[in-house]
Amino acid sequence: MDIEEAKEKIVEGLSKKKSKTKFYFNDLAKILDLKPREAKKLINKLIQDEVLEYWSSGSTSLYGLKGTGKQAHAEHED
């Protein structure tokens, strides 16, 4: 799977889920239909390309589309 195909799948998959804006790594791997090791490379690239953003509370790591969710609005990133 190339990065453009991964980007399309992630954006489409996360856009459908209106009830939440942050997702666990395993949710993204499931959307990509890849094993975690393979998904990690693509997810990291999507973070570098600013399609996704990484968020951590210190104990929990979550991912979301860049500029969505309460955190983005609170930090004036939108």
Summary of the structure (lengths in Angstrom):
residues: 78
radius of gyration: 11.9
end to end distance: 29.7
largest distance: 34.7
contacts: 199
relative contact order: 0.19
helix: 51%
strand: 14%
